[in-house]
Amino acid sequence: METERRGEGILSRDMTEKREQIIELLKKAYWMEIETVMNYVTNSVNPDGVRAQEIKEALEEDIQEELGHAQQFAQRIKELYGVVPGSMEFNAEQAFMQPPEEQNDVVHVIRGVIAAETSAIEHYTRIIEETEGADPVTQDMVIDILRDEQGHRRLFEGFLREYEAEGLA
């Protein structure tokens, strides 16, 4: 019987406390992705001007990927015997992603995206550390998602460098 439990890994009763800790980290990641989707939708529509078009298009592409990340986190929460939270548990945190006062302030949007991606990178790195040796399935999933977030940040850092080089940031 003891051997069977050990073979269950993170799903074993012996790992209940660790599993619950991981579920809480996954819930936070889930909400981060959902909030990012909301803000990317907003910032893929609101900006004005020719220069805004490339930023809007990049955000439109990222919306589906971020939504997919939220769905992956939700599915993993369920697999770990957790309950995916409903909207009443949502608390907005991304003040840096709110629309700028001037709709042609594309630099504000770019910096907001970089901040959102940086927050995700930091949190997902923590999940990877917390799952080390305890939950390789979650760890592997989060490593894949982390790679996507690093790519998003790198893209928007490039946009920001271009604006800075032209004296617009």
N, C-alpha and C positions, 0 to 999 in steps of 0.2 A: 504493500500500500504506500509506504514512504517513497519508494522509487517512482511510483506512478505520479505522485504529487510533484516531485521534483521535475519530472518530465513535462509537466504542465506549464512550467515557467511562470511568466507574469500572471497567468490565469489561475494559478494555484491559490488555495486559501491562505497559505503561508505568506503570500505576496500581496495580500489585500491592502495593507497600508501603502506600500509602494505603488500599487496599481491606482489607488485613489489619488495619490499625489500626482501621478502622470496624467490621470483624467483631468484634474484641475488645470494642469499646464496646457493640455489639449483644448480645454474649453476656452481658455484665454486666447490661444492661437486661433481657434474658430471665430471668436468675436473680433479679433484683429483683422482677419480676412474679410468678414462680413462688413465691417466698418470701412475697410479699404475699398471694397466693391462700391459701397454707397458714395464714397468720396471720389472715386475714379469716374463714376457715372456723372456726378456733378461737374467735375473738372474736365470731362471730355465733351461737355455741352456748353458751359458758360463762357470760356475764353473767347475773345474777339481778336480779329486781325490775321493777316497773312502768316505772321510768325507763329501764331498759335496752332495752326493747322497740323503741323507735324507732331506737336505735343498731344493734341486731342486724339490723333490717330493712334499714337503709341498707347495712350491710356485706354482707348477702346479695345485694342488688342489684349491688353493686360486684364481687363475686366473678366473675361471668360476664364483666364488662367487662375486669377485670384479666387473666383467663385469655385473653380475646381478644387483649389486647395481647401477651401471651407468645407466642401463636400467630403474630401478625404479625411479631414480632422473629425468631422461629424461621424463618419463611418467607423473610424478607429475608436472614438469614444464609446460607441455602441458595442463594438467588438470586445472592449475591455469591461463590459457590464455597466457602463455609465449611461446616463440619460443626456441626450443632446438638449441643451437649454432652448427655451422659447424666448420670444422677443421681450417679455417682461423682465428678463434677466440682463438685458443689454444696457451697458453704460458707455456712452461715447467718451473717447479719450483723445481722438486725433484733432486737437485744436489747430495744429499746424496745417491741416488739409482743408480748412474752411475756405470758401471762395474769397478771393481778394476783393477789396473795395472797388478797384478799377478792373474791369473785365479784360483789359489788355495787359495786365500784370502777369505775364507768363512766367517770369522768374519766381514769383511767389508759389505758383503751382509746382514748378520744377523742384524747388527747395522742399515743399511739402511732401512730394513723392519720395525724395531722397530720405527725408526724416521718417516717413512711414516704412520704407524698405529697411532702413537702419534698425528701427524698432523690431521689425519682424526678424531680421538677422540675429539680433541680440537674444530675442526670446527663443528662437528656434535652436540657437547654439546651446542655450540653457537646457532645452528639452533633450538634445543630443547627449549632453553631459549627464543629465539625470537618468536617462535610459540605459547608459553604458552598463553592460553586464546584467541588466535586469529585463530589458524589453527590446531585443534586436529588431523586431518587426516595426515597432513605432520608430525606433532610431533610423532605420533604413528609409522609411517613408519621409521622415522629417529632413534627412540629408538631401533627398531628391528635391523637396520643396525649398530648402535653403539655397540650393544651387539656382533655382528659378529666381528667388528674391535677390540674390547677389547679381544676377544678370540684369534684372530690372534696375537696381540701383546704379550699376555701371552705365547703363544706357542713359539714365537721367543725369548722371555726373558728366557725361559727355555733352549733353545739351547745355548744362550749366557752364562748362568750360567754354563753349562756343559763345555764349552770351557774355561771359566775363572778358573774353578776348576782344569782343566788339565793344566793350565798355558799357554794356547794357545791364550788367548785374553788379 
